[in-house]
């Protein structure tokens, strides 16, 4: 008689946690959340995405240099070798940005770096952390994780959370997604370190403009309650397997239309709810 098969920690589905991107996916379309977070169906990269990754990577490198080295020309010189390293790690990038288009692509990245240097002088301060990975389970049981672009600490201990944006700055009525992301990271940082960030800054490099937020304890507690309600909906859908599609103007940019019932498609067989970090499962990115 053979024993029942078991799932080893290395092969069982990685546990879920809420991040700003996944929260936005669910609010936009529950089925989109399922396909990305649970089914993990690959999606084609976009030029805008890899451009943002390249610029973020160069800025992360630069903030680790000595202050006097943090200049615009020095940062620009890191574009080509950083792009080469990205291409060496991912064969798709050479096809996404062809050799003929590469010059213009790097010029656009250089322009974004110029935008950054027009907005602040990195030689005047040293970041506390760049690309800070944060993960926790909030007091209300919501598992959260993500990466903060940059955390600054003033001499008096005040904390600033900074995020770089390489796209256009949204008009006020479409800025809720950006504000959601910053409040999310302010909440997680506060719960992890028991320090309330004094300022949240979104730096829109393309237009050399910023969005500033000053969170309060009351605001973050309210936001935490909203996250709890959102996670409860995700868990309910996860256990029932019923992630309904929600159509909008954004459907035109979705790469999963062939799997969406709203467009005559059929989703793959539901793999089941993988659980979350709050269930005590192994930590994994999602």
BASE-687234 format. One line per field, with one value per residue (C-alpha): x, y, z; residue in one letter. Coordinates in pm, whole numbers, m for minus. Example, Ala and Ser with C-alpha at 12.3 -4.5 7.8 and 13.67 -1.06 7.14 Angstrom:
! BASE-687234
east = (1230,1367)
north = (m450,m106)
up = (780,714)
type = (A,S)
//
This chain:
! BASE-687234
east = (0,149,122,m67,141,250,336,683,750,941,656,338,183,344,125,m48,m9,m154,61,m42,m34,m242,m489,m529,m577,m863,m1032,m1003,m1117,m1133,m1061,m748,m631,m686,m500,m203,m179,m312,m276,38,m14,282,220,427,648,602,863,726,773,1133,1214,1089,1288,1608,1572,1481,1784,2023,1883,1917,2283,2351,2217,2469,2764,2956,2775,3027,2984,2608,2603,2388,2673,2777,2420,2382,2698,2527,2240,2417,2589,2272,2067,2323,2293,1914,1930,2176,1927,1622,1645,1306,1437,1651,1338,1123,1367,1529,1875,1722,1506,1769,1920,1584,1500,1819,1768,1426,1580,1845,1569,1401,1729,1763,1415,1523,1829,1616,1393,1651,2024,2124,2461,2288,2162,2212,1912,1837,1738,1664,1433,1341,1153,875,653,422,81,m122,m302,m627,m475,m403,m73,115,440,616,919,962,1173,1348,1335,1506,1577,1633,1885,1593,1462,1176,1108,1022,895,975,847,966,718,837,496,269,136,m238,m491,m637,m949,m734,m470,m631,m419,m96,m221,m327,25,188,m57,m1,375,334,106,340,645,461,345,690,905,655,757,498,647,640,609,523,660,585,841,708,1037,890,722,955,666,584,285,323,117,141,m19,m174,m228,m605,m576,m359,m588,m882,m683,m591,m961,m1022,m744,m910,m1239,m1062,m868,m1185,m1341,m1032,m1031,m1401,m1351,m1041,m1213,m1515,m1310,m1554,m1345,m1586,m1469,m1535,m1534,m1409,m1214,m899,m998,m844,m500,m553,m350,m594,m902,m889,m935,m1212,m1582,m1675,m1496,m1605,m1304,m1271,m1043,m809,m918,m905,m596,m743,m677,m306,m350,m161,135,m119,m195,162,277,623,703,702,660,329)
north = (0,333,645,947,1186,1498,1839,1954,2318,2366,2247,2361,2690,2996,3170,3491,3837,4171,4422,4752,4592,4291,4509,4724,4411,4287,4626,4652,4296,3998,3756,3952,3913,3539,3496,3696,3603,3246,3100,3309,3316,3486,3817,3989,4269,4620,4876,5111,4845,4764,5134,5187,4888,5018,5369,5236,5007,5287,5514,5234,5187,5560,5604,5345,5549,5804,6143,6318,6044,6091,6305,6302,6205,5919,5790,5809,5602,5320,5290,5079,4829,4795,4732,4475,4295,4297,4151,3882,3775,3788,3694,3854,4205,4202,4127,4377,4662,4592,4713,4975,5112,5090,5435,5611,5384,5480,5848,5831,5667,5938,6200,6036,6047,6414,6467,6309,6535,6841,6746,6681,6676,6323,6451,6635,6330,5955,5723,5498,5218,5156,4886,4795,4465,4481,4197,4160,4047,4346,4338,4264,3952,4091,3957,4232,4261,4475,4688,5053,5243,5454,5541,5857,5942,6301,6384,6425,6076,6176,5925,5995,5724,5790,5625,5694,5708,5700,5749,6052,6215,6138,6416,6448,6240,5947,5971,5730,5433,5627,5746,5391,5264,5529,5483,5108,5143,5404,5164,4866,5071,5207,4863,4710,4984,5170,5494,5698,5835,6214,6244,6034,6153,6030,6164,6180,6190,6241,6569,6670,6700,6540,6437,6475,6314,6357,6054,6054,5763,5798,5793,5481,5302,5377,5258,4940,4871,4914,4663,4420,4445,4405,4099,3941,3966,3812,3525,3460,3446,3234,2970,2957,2987,3247,3537,3725,3935,4308,4491,4847,5062,4896,4565,4691,4667,4325,4035,3774,3840,3490,3350,3591,3486,3850,3811,3456,3293,3021,3052,2761,2505,2669,2544,2609,2863,2849,3017,3321,3416,3480,3105,3031,2914,2976,3327,3391,3685,3734)
up = (0,m105,102,m34,m241,m59,m192,m97,0,m324,m550,m379,m498,m349,m91,m182,m34,m126,m313,m474,m821,m724,m534,m844,m1057,m839,m827,m1204,m1275,m1034,m1321,m1411,m1051,m1068,m1397,m1271,m903,m895,m1245,m1304,m1679,m1850,m2022,m2290,m2162,m2294,m2391,m2125,m1855,m1943,m1979,m1625,m1500,m1659,m1516,m1171,m1177,m1269,m997,m742,m839,m827,m473,m352,m481,m279,m282,m508,m771,m804,m1117,m1428,m1668,m1438,m1423,m1803,m1844,m1653,m1903,m2166,m1932,m1722,m2036,m2152,m1819,m1845,m2198,m2086,m1821,m2052,m2420,m2494,m2443,m2760,m2960,m2771,m2832,m3166,m3255,m3486,m3202,m2929,m2977,m2938,m2644,m2459,m2543,m2378,m2072,m2062,m2071,m1771,m1579,m1670,m1527,m1201,m1166,m1238,m945,m672,m602,m491,m371,m88,99,132,102,397,156,m212,m348,9,23,280,395,690,808,920,1257,1074,914,566,425,242,51,m206,m293,m192,m447,m185,184,312,676,788,1065,1307,1223,995,717,355,121,m245,m562,m917,m1202,m1563,m1722,m1741,m1426,m1402,m1379,m1027,m1090,m1209,m934,m688,m798,m734,m394,m309,m373,m154,133,106,153,427,614,577,678,981,1094,1043,1197,1420,1252,1065,738,749,371,68,m267,m617,m862,m1219,m1408,m1754,m1661,m1372,m1130,m796,m591,m215,59,435,600,947,1183,1142,763,761,1008,780,480,667,721,348,274,513,325,m10,108,246,m102,m262,m12,m69,m445,m396,m192,m423,m742,m873,m1002,m1226,m1522,m1504,m1834,m1878,m2122,m1987,m2148,m2470,m2310,m2152,m2293,m2156,m2369,m2520,m2167,m2069,m2087,m2156,m2491,m2567,m2405,m2143,m1839,m1759,m1500,m1159,m974,m630,m358,m268,68,193,408,684,682,792,448,307,195,m178,m411,m590)
type = (X,X,X,X,X,X,X,X,X,X,X,X,X,X,X,X,X,X,X,X,X,X,X,X,X,X,X,X,X,X,X,X,X,X,X,X,X,X,X,X,X,X,X,X,X,X,X,X,X,X,X,X,X,X,X,X,X,X,X,X,X,X,X,X,X,X,X,X,X,X,X,X,X,X,X,X,X,X,X,X,X,X,X,X,X,X,X,X,X,X,X,X,X,X,X,X,X,X,X,X,X,X,X,X,X,X,X,X,X,X,X,X,X,X,X,X,X,X,X,X,X,X,X,X,X,X,X,X,X,X,X,X,X,X,X,X,X,X,X,X,X,X,X,X,X,X,X,X,X,X,X,X,X,X,X,X,X,X,X,X,X,X,X,X,X,X,X,X,X,X,X,X,X,X,X,X,X,X,X,X,X,X,X,X,X,X,X,X,X,X,X,X,X,X,X,X,X,X,X,X,X,X,X,X,X,X,X,X,X,X,X,X,X,X,X,X,X,X,X,X,X,X,X,X,X,X,X,X,X,X,X,X,X,X,X,X,X,X,X,X,X,X,X,X,X,X,X,X,X,X,X,X,X,X,X,X,X,X,X,X,X,X,X,X,X,X,X,X,X,X,X,X,X,X,X,X,X,X,X,X,X,X,X,X,X,X)
//
